[in-house]
Amino acid sequence: MSETPTGRQPSAGRYEIRFLGHLHSRWASWFDGLTVTDESDGTSLVRGPVADQAALHGLLRKLHDLGLPLLSVTRVGPDGPEAPAPDSPYLTSTKETP
């Protein structure tokens, strides 16, 4: 029997998704309710509220379908990036052990 991670799964949240390239204005409607910003470094940033993990995966699928290389996905709160739950199986430590 396989095990499934049971750590906290955030539902709704605000995200910033950065990808390589710029979107043509005709694709902006695909990201209704989100802000799409073309950056001067050749990347673009999609920001805004995402209802749940399924909606986040849907956004990522749209970028994939457009052939845009994903650079980063960050869940942001009022004070910046949210830290992973302490019991998260995906939490890694940068501390060196003696």
C-alpha positions in Angstrom: 0.0 0.0 0.0 1.4 3.4 -0.9 1.5 6.4 1.5 0.1 9.8 0.6 1.5 12.9 2.2 -1.0 14.3 4.7 0.6 17.6 5.5 -1.4 20.8 5.4 -2.6 21.5 1.9 -3.4 25.2 1.5 -6.7 25.8 -0.2 -7.2 29.4 -1.3 -4.3 31.8 -1.5 -2.5 34.4 -3.5 0.2 33.2 -5.9 2.9 34.7 -8.1 3.8 32.6 -11.1 6.8 33.6 -13.2 7.5 32.3 -16.7 9.9 33.0 -19.5 8.5 35.1 -22.3 5.7 37.6 -22.7 2.0 36.9 -23.4 0.2 38.4 -26.4 -2.7 40.5 -25.1 -5.2 38.1 -26.7 -4.3 35.5 -24.0 -5.0 37.8 -21.1 -8.6 36.6 -20.9 -7.3 33.1 -20.0 -6.1 34.6 -16.8 -9.3 36.4 -15.8 -9.0 37.9 -12.3 -5.2 37.7 -12.3 -2.7 40.4 -13.2 -0.3 39.6 -16.0 2.9 41.8 -16.0 5.6 41.7 -18.6 9.0 42.3 -17.0 11.9 44.0 -18.6 14.1 40.9 -18.2 12.0 38.9 -20.7 9.9 37.2 -18.1 6.2 37.6 -17.1 4.5 37.4 -13.8 0.9 36.3 -13.2 -0.3 37.4 -9.7 -3.6 37.1 -7.9 -5.9 34.9 -5.9 -6.3 31.2 -6.7 -9.3 29.4 -5.3 -7.6 26.0 -4.5 -4.9 23.6 -5.7 -7.0 22.4 -8.6 -7.3 26.0 -9.9 -3.5 26.4 -9.5 -2.9 23.3 -11.5 -5.3 24.6 -14.1 -3.2 27.9 -14.4 0.0 25.9 -14.7 -1.6 23.7 -17.5 -2.6 26.9 -19.4 1.0 28.1 -19.3 2.2 24.6 -20.5 -0.4 24.7 -23.3 1.0 28.0 -24.5 4.5 26.6 -24.5 5.8 29.0 -21.8 8.7 27.7 -19.6 7.8 27.9 -16.0 10.4 29.6 -13.8 8.7 29.8 -10.3 5.5 29.4 -8.4 5.3 31.2 -5.0 2.4 31.3 -2.6 2.4 34.8 -1.1 0.5 36.1 1.9 0.2 39.6 3.3 3.8 39.5 4.7 5.5 37.7 1.8 6.1 34.0 0.9 4.4 31.5 3.2 6.6 29.0 4.9 5.8 25.3 4.5 4.1 23.5 7.3 6.6 22.1 9.9 5.3 18.6 9.3 5.5 18.9 5.5 7.2 15.9 3.9 8.6 18.4 1.3 10.3 20.6 3.9 14.1 20.6 3.6 16.7 22.0 5.9 19.7 24.1 4.8 21.4 23.6 8.2 24.5 21.4 8.2 24.6 18.7 10.8 27.9 18.3 12.8 
